Amino acid sequence: MSAAIVDFLFAPFAEFAFMRRALVACFALSLSGGPIGVVLMLRRMSLFGEAMSHAILPGAAVGFLVAGFSLPAISVGGIVAGLIVALAAGAATRATDQREDASFAAFYLIALALGVTLISTRGSAVDVMH
C-alpha cells in the first residue's frame, strides 16, 4: 500500500477522537449483533430482530419529548416500548389463532406508525432521526 492510501484510511482515526469512539462502537455492535443475528436466523426468527428495532421508536420519541437528548430517557423509553410490543404480540398470539410472527409484524408496524406520528406532530425543529 502506498503512503497516500494509508494516510487516507488511518489518518482520521489518529486525528479525531470521535472517529476512534465510532470505531470502538462499531466493533462492539458487530461483536454483539452478529451472534444474536445468527441465532435468530437459525431459529427462523429474523423478523423479530427487525420488529423489535422498529418497535422502540415510540418509546424513544416519548423519551425525547420528555427529557430532550437525554440518552437514559431515550433508552428507558425504547426498552419499555419494546417490552410492551413484545408482550402485546405474545398476548395476541395466545388469544387468537394468529401466528406469532404475524402478531409481531402487526404490532411493530403499529408502534412504528405511532413513533413517527409522535415525532412529526410533537417534535421540535431538531431532526431526531439523525
DSSP file (Angstrom, degrees, kcal/mol; ACC not computed):
  #  RESIDUE AA STRUCTURE BP1 BP2  ACC     N-H-->O    O-->H-N    N-H-->O    O-->H-N    TCO  KAPPA ALPHA  PHI   PSI    X-CA   Y-CA   Z-CA
    1    1 A M              0   0    0      0, 0.0     2,-0.1     0, 0.0     0, 0.0   0.000 360.0 360.0 360.0 140.7    0.0    0.0    0.0
    2    2 A S     >  -     0   0    0      1,-0.1     4,-2.0     4,-0.0     5,-0.2  -0.376 360.0-111.7 -79.6 163.9    1.2    3.4   -0.8
    3    3 A A  H  > S+     0   0    0      1,-0.2     4,-2.4     2,-0.2     5,-0.2   0.819 115.4  57.5 -65.3 -31.8    1.6    6.1    1.9
    4    4 A A  H  > S+     0   0    0      2,-0.2     4,-2.2     1,-0.2    -1,-0.2   0.890 107.6  46.7 -67.8 -38.8   -1.2    8.1    0.5
    5    5 A I  H  > S+     0   0    0      2,-0.2     4,-2.4     1,-0.2     5,-0.2   0.913 112.3  50.1 -69.5 -41.4   -3.7    5.3    0.8
    6    6 A V  H  X S+     0   0    0     -4,-2.0     4,-2.7     1,-0.2     5,-0.4   0.923 112.4  47.6 -61.8 -44.4   -2.5    4.5    4.4
    7    7 A D  H  X S+     0   0    0     -4,-2.4     4,-1.9     1,-0.2    -1,-0.2   0.904 111.6  50.9 -62.1 -41.3   -2.9    8.2    5.3
    8    8 A F  H  < S+     0   0    0     -4,-2.2    -2,-0.2     1,-0.2    -1,-0.2   0.893 117.6  38.4 -64.4 -39.7   -6.4    8.3    3.7
    9    9 A L  H  < S+     0   0    0     -4,-2.4     4,-0.2    -5,-0.1    -2,-0.2   0.871 129.6  25.1 -80.5 -37.9   -7.6    5.2    5.6
   10   10 A F  H  X S+     0   0    0     -4,-2.7     4,-1.5    -5,-0.2     3,-0.4   0.649  98.7  81.3-107.6 -17.3   -6.0    5.7    9.0
   11   11 A A  H  X S+     0   0    0     -4,-1.9     4,-2.4    -5,-0.4     5,-0.2   0.884  89.6  55.4 -61.4 -40.8   -5.4    9.5    9.4
   12   12 A P  H  > S+     0   0    0      0, 0.0     4,-2.3     0, 0.0     7,-0.3   0.880 108.9  48.8 -61.2 -34.1   -9.0   10.3   10.5
   13   13 A F  H  4 S+     0   0    0     -3,-0.4    -2,-0.2    -4,-0.2     7,-0.2   0.824 114.7  44.3 -74.5 -30.1   -8.7    7.7   13.3
   14   14 A A  H  < S+     0   0    0     -4,-1.5    -1,-0.2    -3,-0.1    -3,-0.1   0.807 120.1  41.5 -78.8 -30.7   -5.4    9.1   14.5
   15   15 A E  H  < S+     0   0    0     -4,-2.4     2,-0.5    -5,-0.2    -2,-0.2   0.869 110.3  51.4 -87.6 -39.0   -6.5   12.7   14.3
   16   16 A F     X  -     0   0    0     -4,-2.3     4,-1.2    -5,-0.2     3,-0.2  -0.878  57.6-156.8-113.3 130.0  -10.1   12.8   15.6
   17   17 A A  H  > S+     0   0    0     -2,-0.5     4,-2.2     1,-0.2     5,-0.2   0.850  95.5  58.8 -69.1 -35.1  -11.2   11.3   18.9
   18   18 A F  H  > S+     0   0    0      1,-0.2     4,-2.1     2,-0.2    -1,-0.2   0.827 102.6  54.3 -66.8 -28.5  -14.9   10.9   17.8
   19   19 A M  H  > S+     0   0    0     -7,-0.3     4,-2.1    -3,-0.2    -1,-0.2   0.873 107.5  49.8 -70.6 -36.3  -13.7    8.7   14.9
   20   20 A R  H  X S+     0   0    0     -4,-1.2     4,-2.2     2,-0.2    -2,-0.2   0.912 111.6  48.4 -66.4 -41.6  -11.9    6.4   17.4
   21   21 A R  H  X S+     0   0    0     -4,-2.2     4,-2.4     1,-0.2    -2,-0.2   0.898 111.2  50.8 -64.3 -39.4  -15.1    6.3   19.6
   22   22 A A  H  X S+     0   0    0     -4,-2.1     4,-2.4     2,-0.2    -1,-0.2   0.890 109.1  51.3 -64.5 -39.0  -17.1    5.5   16.5
   23   23 A L  H  X S+     0   0    0     -4,-2.1     4,-2.2     2,-0.2    -2,-0.2   0.917 110.7  47.8 -63.9 -43.4  -14.7    2.7   15.5
   24   24 A V  H  X S+     0   0    0     -4,-2.2     4,-2.5     1,-0.2    -2,-0.2   0.905 111.7  50.8 -63.6 -41.4  -15.0    1.2   19.0
   25   25 A A  H  X S+     0   0    0     -4,-2.4     4,-2.5     2,-0.2    -2,-0.2   0.899 109.4  50.7 -63.5 -40.4  -18.8    1.4   18.9
   26   26 A C  H  X S+     0   0    0     -4,-2.4     4,-2.4     2,-0.2    -1,-0.2   0.904 110.7  48.8 -64.6 -40.9  -18.9   -0.3   15.5
   27   27 A F  H  X S+     0   0    0     -4,-2.2     4,-2.4     2,-0.2    -2,-0.2   0.920 111.6  49.5 -63.8 -42.5  -16.7   -3.1   16.8
   28   28 A A  H  X S+     0   0    0     -4,-2.5     4,-1.9     1,-0.2     5,-0.3   0.915 112.7  47.2 -63.5 -42.3  -18.9   -3.5   19.9
   29   29 A L  H  X S+     0   0    0     -4,-2.5     4,-3.1     1,-0.2     5,-0.4   0.902 112.6  48.9 -65.8 -40.2  -22.0   -3.6   17.7
   30   30 A S  H  X S+     0   0    0     -4,-2.4     4,-1.3     1,-0.2    -2,-0.2   0.881 112.6  47.9 -68.6 -36.1  -20.5   -6.1   15.3
   31   31 A L  H  < S+     0   0    0     -4,-2.4    -1,-0.2    -5,-0.2    -2,-0.2   0.844 121.8  34.7 -72.9 -32.2  -19.4   -8.4   18.1
   32   32 A S  H  X S+     0   0    0     -4,-1.9     4,-1.0    -5,-0.2    -2,-0.2   0.835 119.3  47.5 -91.0 -34.0  -22.7   -8.3   19.9
   33   33 A G  H  X S+     0   0    0     -4,-3.1     4,-2.5    -5,-0.3     5,-0.2   0.824 101.9  63.7 -78.2 -31.3  -25.1   -8.2   16.9
   34   34 A G  H  X S+     0   0    0     -4,-1.3     4,-2.2    -5,-0.4     5,-0.2   0.954 104.8  42.3 -60.3 -54.7  -23.5  -10.9   14.9
   35   35 A P  H  > S+     0   0    0      0, 0.0     4,-2.4     0, 0.0    -1,-0.2   0.885 114.8  51.6 -61.7 -37.5  -24.2  -13.9   17.3
   36   36 A I  H  X S+     0   0    0     -4,-1.0     4,-2.4     1,-0.2    -2,-0.2   0.925 110.2  49.4 -64.3 -42.5  -27.7  -12.6   18.0
   37   37 A G  H  X S+     0   0    0     -4,-2.5     4,-2.3     2,-0.2    -1,-0.2   0.886 110.0  50.9 -62.8 -39.5  -28.5  -12.4   14.3
   38   38 A V  H  X S+     0   0    0     -4,-2.2     4,-2.7     2,-0.2     5,-0.2   0.929 110.8  48.3 -64.4 -44.8  -27.2  -15.9   13.7
   39   39 A V  H  X S+     0   0    0     -4,-2.4     4,-1.9     1,-0.2    -2,-0.2   0.926 112.4  48.8 -61.5 -44.4  -29.3  -17.3   16.5
   40   40 A L  H  <>S+     0   0    0     -4,-2.4     5,-3.7     1,-0.2     6,-0.3   0.893 112.6  48.1 -63.9 -38.8  -32.4  -15.5   15.2
   41   41 A M  H ><5S+     0   0    0     -4,-2.3     3,-1.3     3,-0.2    -2,-0.2   0.918 111.2  49.6 -66.8 -43.1  -31.7  -16.8   11.6
   42   42 A L  H 3<5S+     0   0    0     -4,-2.7    -1,-0.2     1,-0.3    -2,-0.2   0.834 112.9  46.9 -66.6 -31.4  -31.2  -20.4   12.7
   43   43 A R  T 3<5S-     0   0    0     -4,-1.9    -1,-0.3    -5,-0.2    -2,-0.2   0.340 115.1-117.6 -90.1   7.2  -34.4  -20.3   14.8
   44   44 A R  T < 5S+     0   0    0     -3,-1.3    -3,-0.2    -5,-0.1     3,-0.1   0.899  82.0 120.3  57.1  45.0  -36.3  -18.7   11.8
   45   45 A M    >>< +     0   0    0     -5,-3.7     3,-1.1    -6,-0.2     4,-0.8  -0.089  18.4 128.0-125.0  32.4  -37.0  -15.6   13.8
   46   46 A S  H 3>  +     0   0    0     -6,-0.3     4,-1.2     1,-0.3     3,-0.3   0.797  68.9  61.9 -65.5 -26.8  -35.3  -13.0   11.7
   47   47 A L  H 3> S+     0   0    0      1,-0.2     4,-3.0     2,-0.2    -1,-0.3   0.821  94.1  64.3 -66.1 -29.7  -38.4  -10.8   11.6
   48   48 A F  H <> S+     0   0    0     -3,-1.1     4,-2.7     1,-0.2     5,-0.2   0.879  98.6  52.3 -65.1 -38.2  -38.3  -10.4   15.4
   49   49 A G  H  X S+     0   0    0     -4,-0.8     4,-1.7    -3,-0.3    -1,-0.2   0.932 114.6  41.7 -62.8 -45.0  -35.0   -8.6   15.3
   50   50 A E  H  X S+     0   0    0     -4,-1.2     4,-1.8     2,-0.2     5,-0.2   0.906 114.0  53.2 -67.7 -41.0  -36.3   -6.1   12.8
   51   51 A A  H  X S+     0   0    0     -4,-3.0     4,-2.0     1,-0.2    -2,-0.2   0.921 110.9  45.6 -61.6 -44.0  -39.6   -5.8   14.6
   52   52 A M  H  X S+     0   0    0     -4,-2.7     4,-0.9     1,-0.2    -1,-0.2   0.851 109.2  55.5 -70.6 -32.5  -38.0   -5.0   17.9
   53   53 A S  H  < S+     0   0    0     -4,-1.7    -1,-0.2    -5,-0.2    -2,-0.2   0.852 115.9  38.1 -68.4 -31.4  -35.7   -2.5   16.4
   54   54 A H  H >< S+     0   0    0     -4,-1.8     3,-1.2     1,-0.2    -2,-0.2   0.746 106.9  65.9 -86.5 -25.0  -38.6   -0.6   14.9
   55   55 A A  H 3< S+     0   0    0     -4,-2.0     4,-0.4     1,-0.2    -2,-0.2   0.695  91.0  64.1 -71.8 -17.8  -40.9   -1.1   17.9
   56   56 A I  T 3X S+     0   0    0     -4,-0.9     4,-2.4     1,-0.2    -1,-0.2   0.599  77.3  90.6 -81.2  -9.4  -38.7    1.0   20.2
   57   57 A L  H <> S+     0   0    0     -3,-1.2     4,-2.6     1,-0.2    -1,-0.2   0.892  83.5  49.6 -58.7 -45.1  -39.3    4.2   18.2
   58   58 A P  H  > S+     0   0    0      0, 0.0     4,-2.4     0, 0.0    -1,-0.2   0.896 112.7  48.5 -63.8 -35.3  -42.4    5.4   20.1
   59   59 A G  H  > S+     0   0    0     -4,-0.4     4,-2.6     2,-0.2    19,-0.4   0.904 112.1  48.4 -67.4 -40.5  -40.6    5.0   23.4
   60   60 A A  H  X S+     0   0    0     -4,-2.4     4,-2.2    17,-0.3    -1,-0.2   0.884 111.5  51.1 -65.1 -37.4  -37.6    6.8   22.1
   61   61 A A  H  X S+     0   0    0     -4,-2.6     4,-2.5    -5,-0.2    -2,-0.2   0.916 111.3  46.9 -65.7 -42.7  -39.8    9.6   20.8
   62   62 A V  H  X S+     0   0    0     -4,-2.4     4,-2.2     2,-0.2     5,-0.2   0.914 111.5  51.8 -65.4 -41.8  -41.6    9.9   24.2
   63   63 A G  H  X S+     0   0    0     -4,-2.6     4,-2.5     1,-0.2     5,-0.3   0.891 111.6  47.3 -60.5 -39.5  -38.2    9.9   26.0
   64   64 A F  H  X S+     0   0    0     -4,-2.2     4,-2.3     2,-0.2    -2,-0.2   0.908 111.9  49.5 -67.5 -41.8  -37.0   12.7   23.7
   65   65 A L  H  < S+     0   0    0     -4,-2.5    -2,-0.2     1,-0.2    -1,-0.2   0.841 117.2  41.6 -66.9 -32.0  -40.2   14.7   24.2
   66   66 A V  H  < S+     0   0    0     -4,-2.2    -2,-0.2    -5,-0.2    -1,-0.2   0.914 135.6  10.3 -80.3 -45.0  -40.0   14.4   28.0
   67   67 A A  H  < S-     0   0    0     -4,-2.5     2,-0.2     1,-0.3    -3,-0.2   0.350  90.1-134.7-123.5   5.6  -36.2   14.9   28.5
   68   68 A G  S  < S-     0   0    0     -4,-2.3     2,-0.8    -5,-0.3    -1,-0.3  -0.509  77.8  -7.3  75.5-142.7  -34.7   16.1   25.3
   69   69 A F  S    S+     0   0    0     -2,-0.2     2,-0.7    -4,-0.1    -1,-0.2  -0.119  88.9 142.3 -84.6  40.6  -31.5   14.5   24.2
   70   70 A S     >  -     0   0    0     -2,-0.8     4,-2.4    -7,-0.3     5,-0.2  -0.739  41.2-155.8 -82.9 113.2  -31.1   12.5   27.4
   71   71 A L  H  > S+     0   0    0     -2,-0.7     4,-2.6     1,-0.2     5,-0.2   0.886  91.8  51.4 -59.7 -41.8  -29.6    9.1   26.5
   72   72 A P  H  > S+     0   0    0      0, 0.0     4,-2.8     0, 0.0     5,-0.2   0.917 111.3  47.9 -62.1 -40.5  -31.0    7.4   29.6
   73   73 A A  H  > S+     0   0    0      2,-0.2     4,-2.3     1,-0.2    -2,-0.2   0.922 114.5  45.3 -66.5 -42.6  -34.5    8.7   29.0
   74   74 A I  H  X S+     0   0    0     -4,-2.4     4,-2.2   -11,-0.2    -1,-0.2   0.901 114.9  49.0 -66.4 -39.6  -34.5    7.7   25.3
   75   75 A S  H  X S+     0   0    0     -4,-2.6     4,-2.5    -5,-0.2    -2,-0.2   0.929 112.6  46.0 -65.9 -46.2  -33.1    4.3   26.3
   76   76 A V  H  X S+     0   0    0     -4,-2.8     4,-2.6     1,-0.2     5,-0.2   0.918 112.9  51.1 -63.8 -42.7  -35.6    3.6   29.0
   77   77 A G  H  X S+     0   0    0     -4,-2.3     4,-2.4    -5,-0.2   -17,-0.3   0.911 111.5  47.7 -60.3 -42.4  -38.4    4.7   26.7
   78   78 A G  H  X S+     0   0    0     -4,-2.2     4,-2.5   -19,-0.4    -2,-0.2   0.898 112.0  48.9 -65.4 -41.1  -37.2    2.4   24.0
   79   79 A I  H  X S+     0   0    0     -4,-2.5     4,-2.4     2,-0.2    -2,-0.2   0.924 112.7  47.9 -65.0 -43.7  -36.9   -0.6   26.3
   80   80 A V  H  X S+     0   0    0     -4,-2.6     4,-2.4     1,-0.2    -2,-0.2   0.928 112.8  48.3 -62.7 -44.5  -40.4    0.0   27.7
   81   81 A A  H  X S+     0   0    0     -4,-2.4     4,-2.3    -5,-0.2    -2,-0.2   0.902 111.2  50.6 -63.9 -40.0  -41.9    0.3   24.3
   82   82 A G  H  X S+     0   0    0     -4,-2.5     4,-2.4     2,-0.2    -1,-0.2   0.904 111.0  48.4 -63.5 -41.2  -40.1   -2.8   23.1
   83   83 A L  H  X S+     0   0    0     -4,-2.4     4,-2.8     2,-0.2     5,-0.2   0.897 110.4  51.5 -65.3 -39.7  -41.4   -4.8   26.1
   84   84 A I  H  X S+     0   0    0     -4,-2.4     4,-2.6     2,-0.2     5,-0.2   0.925 111.5  46.8 -63.0 -44.0  -44.9   -3.5   25.5
   85   85 A V  H  X S+     0   0    0     -4,-2.3     4,-2.5     2,-0.2     5,-0.2   0.918 113.4  48.7 -64.5 -42.7  -44.8   -4.6   21.9
   86   86 A A  H  X S+     0   0    0     -4,-2.4     4,-2.2     1,-0.2    -2,-0.2   0.924 114.5  44.9 -63.8 -43.9  -43.4   -8.0   22.8
   87   87 A L  H  X S+     0   0    0     -4,-2.8     4,-2.5     2,-0.2    -2,-0.2   0.897 113.8  49.6 -67.8 -39.2  -46.0   -8.6   25.5
   88   88 A A  H  X S+     0   0    0     -4,-2.6     4,-2.3    -5,-0.2    -2,-0.2   0.907 111.8  48.1 -66.4 -40.5  -48.9   -7.4   23.3
   89   89 A A  H  X S+     0   0    0     -4,-2.5     4,-2.0     2,-0.2    -2,-0.2   0.903 112.7  49.1 -66.8 -39.7  -47.8   -9.6   20.4
   90   90 A G  H  X S+     0   0    0     -4,-2.2     4,-2.0    -5,-0.2    -2,-0.2   0.906 111.7  48.6 -64.4 -41.1  -47.5  -12.6   22.7
   91   91 A A  H  X S+     0   0    0     -4,-2.5     4,-2.0     1,-0.2    -2,-0.2   0.891 111.1  50.3 -66.1 -38.9  -50.9  -11.9   24.2
   92   92 A A  H  X S+     0   0    0     -4,-2.3     4,-1.5     1,-0.2     6,-0.4   0.871 109.4  51.7 -67.0 -35.6  -52.4  -11.6   20.8
   93   93 A T  H  < S+     0   0    0     -4,-2.0    -2,-0.2     1,-0.2    -1,-0.2   0.901 112.9  44.7 -66.4 -40.6  -50.8  -14.9   19.7
   94   94 A R  H  < S+     0   0    0     -4,-2.0    -2,-0.2     1,-0.2    -1,-0.2   0.835 115.6  46.8 -72.8 -31.6  -52.2  -16.7   22.7
   95   95 A A  H  < S+     0   0    0     -4,-2.0     2,-0.2    -5,-0.2    -1,-0.2   0.702 118.3  35.0 -85.1 -19.5  -55.7  -15.2   22.4
   96   96 A T  S  < S-     0   0    0     -4,-1.5     0, 0.0     2,-0.2     0, 0.0  -0.671  83.4-109.6-125.3 179.3  -56.1  -15.8   18.7
   97   97 A D  S    S+     0   0    0     -2,-0.2     2,-0.1     2,-0.0    -4,-0.1   0.305  76.9 123.4 -90.4   8.0  -55.2  -18.3   16.0
   98   98 A Q        -     0   0    0     -6,-0.4    -2,-0.2     1,-0.1     2,-0.0  -0.423  67.6-110.6 -72.7 142.9  -52.7  -15.9   14.5
   99   99 A R     >  -     0   0    0     -2,-0.1     4,-1.9     1,-0.1     5,-0.1  -0.325  25.0-115.7 -70.8 157.4  -49.1  -17.0   14.2
  100  100 A E  H  > S+     0   0    0      1,-0.2     4,-2.3     2,-0.2     5,-0.2   0.876 113.2  52.0 -65.1 -39.2  -46.5  -15.3   16.4
  101  101 A D  H  > S+     0   0    0      1,-0.2     4,-2.2     2,-0.2    -1,-0.2   0.853 108.5  51.7 -68.5 -32.1  -44.6  -13.7   13.5
  102  102 A A  H  > S+     0   0    0      2,-0.2     4,-2.2     1,-0.2    -1,-0.2   0.886 109.4  50.3 -68.8 -38.0  -47.8  -12.2   12.1
  103  103 A S  H  X S+     0   0    0     -4,-1.9     4,-2.6     2,-0.2     5,-0.2   0.925 111.2  48.4 -64.3 -44.2  -48.6  -10.7   15.5
  104  104 A F  H  X S+     0   0    0     -4,-2.3     4,-2.7     1,-0.2     5,-0.3   0.918 110.7  51.3 -62.0 -42.4  -45.1   -9.2   15.8
  105  105 A A  H  X S+     0   0    0     -4,-2.2     4,-1.7     1,-0.2    -1,-0.2   0.915 112.0  46.8 -61.7 -42.5  -45.4   -7.7   12.3
  106  106 A A  H  X S+     0   0    0     -4,-2.2     4,-1.9     1,-0.2    -2,-0.2   0.937 115.7  43.9 -65.5 -46.1  -48.7   -6.1   13.1
  107  107 A F  H  X S+     0   0    0     -4,-2.6     4,-2.4     1,-0.2    -2,-0.2   0.849 111.8  51.8 -72.4 -33.1  -47.7   -4.7   16.4
  108  108 A Y  H  X S+     0   0    0     -4,-2.7     4,-2.6    -5,-0.2    -1,-0.2   0.876 109.7  50.4 -72.5 -32.6  -44.3   -3.4   15.2
  109  109 A L  H  X S+     0   0    0     -4,-1.7     4,-2.3    -5,-0.3    -2,-0.2   0.894 111.2  48.6 -67.8 -38.0  -46.0   -1.6   12.4
  110  110 A I  H  X S+     0   0    0     -4,-1.9     4,-2.3     2,-0.2    -2,-0.2   0.929 113.7  46.7 -64.3 -44.2  -48.4    0.0   14.7
  111  111 A A  H  X S+     0   0    0     -4,-2.4     4,-2.6     2,-0.2    -2,-0.2   0.899 111.6  51.1 -65.2 -40.7  -45.6    1.0   17.1
  112  112 A L  H  X S+     0   0    0     -4,-2.6     4,-2.4     2,-0.2    -1,-0.2   0.923 111.2  47.7 -62.7 -43.9  -43.6    2.4   14.2
  113  113 A A  H  X S+     0   0    0     -4,-2.3     4,-2.4     1,-0.2    -2,-0.2   0.902 111.8  50.5 -63.9 -40.7  -46.5    4.5   12.9
  114  114 A L  H  X S+     0   0    0     -4,-2.3     4,-2.6     2,-0.2    -2,-0.2   0.908 110.8  49.2 -63.3 -41.9  -47.1    5.8   16.5
  115  115 A G  H  X S+     0   0    0     -4,-2.6     4,-2.4     2,-0.2    -2,-0.2   0.913 111.8  47.5 -64.7 -43.2  -43.5    6.8   16.8
  116  116 A V  H  X S+     0   0    0     -4,-2.4     4,-2.5     2,-0.2    -1,-0.2   0.901 112.6  50.4 -64.1 -40.0  -43.4    8.6   13.5
  117  117 A T  H  X S+     0   0    0     -4,-2.4     4,-2.5    -5,-0.2     5,-0.4   0.925 110.6  49.1 -63.7 -44.8  -46.7   10.3   14.4
  118  118 A L  H  X S+     0   0    0     -4,-2.6     4,-2.2     1,-0.2     5,-0.4   0.924 113.9  45.8 -60.1 -44.9  -45.3   11.4   17.8
  119  119 A I  H  X S+     0   0    0     -4,-2.4     4,-1.1     1,-0.2    -1,-0.2   0.910 116.1  44.7 -66.7 -41.3  -42.1   12.7   16.3
  120  120 A S  H  < S+     0   0    0     -4,-2.5    -2,-0.2    -5,-0.2    -1,-0.2   0.842 122.3  34.2 -76.1 -31.9  -43.8   14.6   13.4
  121  121 A T  H  < S+     0   0    0     -4,-2.5    -2,-0.2    -5,-0.2    -3,-0.2   0.831 132.5  24.3 -92.4 -33.1  -46.6   16.2   15.5
  122  122 A R  H  < S+     0   0    0     -4,-2.2    -3,-0.2    -5,-0.4    -2,-0.2   0.452  97.5 107.2-111.9  -2.7  -44.9   16.9   18.8
  123  123 A G     <  -     0   0    0     -4,-1.1     2,-0.1    -5,-0.4     4,-0.1  -0.105  62.3-122.4 -74.2 173.5  -41.3   17.1   17.8
  124  124 A S        -     0   0    0      2,-0.3     4,-0.2     1,-0.0    -1,-0.1  -0.287  40.1 -85.3-101.5-170.1  -39.1   20.2   17.6
  125  125 A A  S    S+     0   0    0     -2,-0.1     2,-0.3     2,-0.1    -2,-0.0   0.589  99.6 102.1 -74.9 -10.0  -37.2   21.6   14.7
  126  126 A V  S    S-     0   0    0      1,-0.1     2,-1.0     2,-0.0    -2,-0.3  -0.586  81.1-122.7 -76.8 134.6  -34.3   19.3   15.7
  127  127 A D    >   -     0   0    0     -2,-0.3     3,-1.0     1,-0.2    -2,-0.1  -0.679  27.6-175.4 -81.3 103.0  -34.1   16.2   13.4
  128  128 A V  T 3  S+     0   0    0     -2,-1.0    -1,-0.2     1,-0.2    -3,-0.0   0.756  74.3  73.0 -71.0 -25.1  -34.3   13.3   15.8
  129  129 A M  T 3         0   0    0      1,-0.3    -1,-0.2    -3,-0.1    -2,-0.1   0.714 360.0 360.0 -66.3 -19.1  -33.7   10.7   13.1
  130  130 A H    <         0   0    0     -3,-1.0    -1,-0.3     0, 0.0    -2,-0.2   0.458 360.0 360.0 -87.8 360.0  -30.1   11.7   12.9
